Each structure stands twice: as C-alpha cells, then as structure tokens.
Amino acid sequence: MTASRQLLSLECLLSSSFWCICFVQFRLRLSLLSSLLLGSASLYAAPLTLQQAETQLLQSNHAVVASRRALEGATADITIAGQAPNPTVSYSATDYSPKNGLGGGSLGDKRLDQTVLIQQQIERGNRRELRRTGAEALEQAARADYADTRRQQRLVLNQAWFDCLAAAEKKRLLNETAELYKRGMTATDLRLKLGDVSRVEASRLRIEALRAENEARSAVAEYDKARADVAFLLGNPDPKSIEPVVEWPAVQAADTEASKQALDNRPDVLAAGSRVQASDRRRELARSLTTRDVTLGAQVERDPLSVSGVTYGLTVSIPIFARYGYEGEKARAESDYYAAIEDGERVRQSVSVEVGRARADLSAAADRLQRIESETLPQAREVGAASEFAYKKGALNLTDLLDARRTLRVVELEAVAARADHAKARAAWLAATQWEQTRE
C-alpha cells in the first residue's frame, strides 16, 4: 500500500513538473514573439513628407526650442523692468538703563527706546519708463530672433532633406545596377557553359558585378547617414523610423523684386533694428543717472524718557555726486549704441549679398537641371537601351556594353545631383526672401 502511494506521488510530481516545463516554454516563446514584434515595429519607418518634417521641426528642434525659451525670458524681463523699487521697513530698540534691567511686564512696559522707520525710494529721470521700453525693444528683438531661427533651421532641414532624397535615389539606382549585373551574370554563366562567351568576358562581367554590389552597399550607408542628419534636426532619436517621401520641387525662377522686401522686413533685419532701439533707451537711461533719486522716510519713535512718550519724524535722502558722476556708464552706453547701428548696417549688407547669391545659385541650378532632364538623360537612356539590345543579339562587344552602362549610370547620378542642387538652391532662395513661411 505504501509503495502504491509512493508511485502515485511520483506520478503527480512528474505530471506537475511536465506542466511547469510546458508553462515555462510557453512564456519563453511568448516573450520571444513579443520581442520580435516590438523589434519589427521599431524598424518600421513611416513615410514622412517635407511638410510634416517642417511641422515637427518647429516643435522639437533644439535650436528652435532654445530660441523660444529666450523669447519667454525676454518677455519676463519686461515685467522686471517695469517695477518700481519696493519700500523698506526697519526697527531698532535701545536700552537706556541696562543697570536697572528692562523692567517687568509686557513689551510695552520695557524701558526701551523703540524706533520704526519706513523708507521709499522715488526714482526720477523717467528711468522706470526707459527700462520698460528698452526691455520691450529687446523682447521684439528676441521675437525676431525666434522667427529668424525658425527660418534658418528650416533651411538647414531642407538642405539635409534633399541630401537624404538624393541618397535614396542614388541607393535605388545603384541597387538596380547591381541587380542588372546579377541577372547578367546568371545569363553569362549559362552562355559560358555553352561556349558562347569567353572566360575573360565572364570574368570582366563578374568584376563589374562585384563593383556594382560594393557601390550599392556604400549607397545604403550614405542613405543611413543622411537619415540620421534629418532625425537630429527633428529631435528624433531613431533615424530608422524616418522614411522620407521622394518628392522633388518643380523648377522655379528667382523673383527679382523679392530682395527689396528682404532688406526691410526680414527677421534678422528687424532684430538688428530693435537692438538699436534698445541701445538708444540704455543710452538715455545712462544719461538719466545724473538725475538724483530721492528716498523719503517716515519714522515713529517710542522714548520712555520723553514727556510725550512717542515722537514722529520724516527723513529725506539725496545722493551727492562728489567723486563720480556716472561717466563710465554714459560712455559705455554711447559705444553700445553706435555698435548696434554698425551691426544693423552689417546685417542689411549681408542680407543683400545672401539674396543675390541665392538668386544666382537658383538660376544656375535650374538651367543645369533643365539641360540634363531634357537632353542628356534621355539620350543616355536611349543609348543604354540600344546597347543592351545589341549585346543580346551579338551585335555589340562587351567593352562597348560596359561603357554604355557606365555612361548611363553616371548621367543618372548626375541628374540626381542636379535635382538635389536645384532643390537646395530653391530652399535657400525661399529662406532668403519668403521667410513668412516660417512664422507661426
């Protein structure tokens, strides 16, 4: 009976161990499946358009966020500058009879001379208004800086974006070339067995296929780097989650009237003008320092030795400029004012040069792209297709075929580079002349 019970217990133990092992295996498989699903989800890249990227840029770009914080600080400075000095209160107590003690009872019964003094500084020379208007001018400059930062970062994003599109197009073209050579090697191996091609020709094709494969792999690495640059500008820590939609802008000519508007209303020009106004207010503020402030005070004194017991008094404080009359502050403010004027002229000149350079770059890039797409690329594709057909029919040798393929690949890559150059030149022109697109 005991042996049967032991056998039954052993069977139960084995049964429970079996189910435990099954449960552990189930948990492990479930965990592995979850990790695979999460990994595949992280590797999935959602299509992203340039407009969506620009919206994300204005929200999470590090430079834009820092400029926004600077604007918030400049807004707070207006509140700080517009405040009047706070009054001060002071209390003093003096014991006239330390030998006899302070006396018993409450604080009112003590033998103390107690004084309460309230003072208020009265600012003169319109300094409070000058500080406030100067802070408002700096706030306008910070607001213009914020708009200019968005304009600049949008241009940087466009440059990186079109470099990324060019890398994607280059990767596609080189992958197609590698696949073409791979299919050609399959047919060449078959023809080599049949004796239709020599071993030297087969080796040359194999070498070209290996080169094409290496170039395709390098293009993939270049594309990953370009995506990382775009992800950094968007504040995205995962570049693999970004898949830019390949859309090239249409060819656009430069507007010759846009430079006049840029010289007057561009954010960096407005920021320089606001800083001139702020420097002028600081100059007037430094001059007003020679207007003396007055500090008024009201005093209540409780003297236990006097007849009345309580006396009242008024105090007036006026500074005396015996040794220093704020000459340094006034000289520094004058220097800062004229430096701000010079900086404003520098900004206007740099804007004029930038607009002219952007116009020339856009015109040159548009002409080059039109020539390549209308003349060079169609002819290269026609020659490439004819060479492939002639080689299959045996009417063209291998050397001419490889030359035709190389020429077509070079022209296609040149067309991609021309599209990228035109798109970046167009973005630079729009950033220089149509900054309204960066305003919120």
Protein Blocks (a to p, Z undefined) as FASTA:
>chain_A
ZZmmmmmmmmmmmmmmmmmmmmmmmmmmmmmmmmmmmmmmmmpccdddfklmmmmmmmmg
mklmmmmmmmmmmmmmmmmmmpccddddddddddfblmnonbecjfklpccddddddddd
ddehhlmmmmmmmmmmmmmmmmmmmmmmmmmmmmmmmmmmmmmmmmmmmmmmmmmmmmmm
mmmmmmmmmmmmnopacfklmmmmmmmmmmmmmmmmmmmmmmmmmmmmmmmmnopablkl
pccdddddddddddfklmmmmmmmgmklmmmmmmmmmmmmmmmmmmmmmpccdddddddd
ddfkbmnopacdddddddddfkbgolmmmmmmmmmmmmmmmmmmmmmmmmmmmmmmmmmm
mmmmmmmmmmmmmmmmmmmmmmmmmmmmmmmnopacfklmmmmmmmmmmmmmmmmmmmmm
mmmmmmmmmmmmmmmlmpZZ
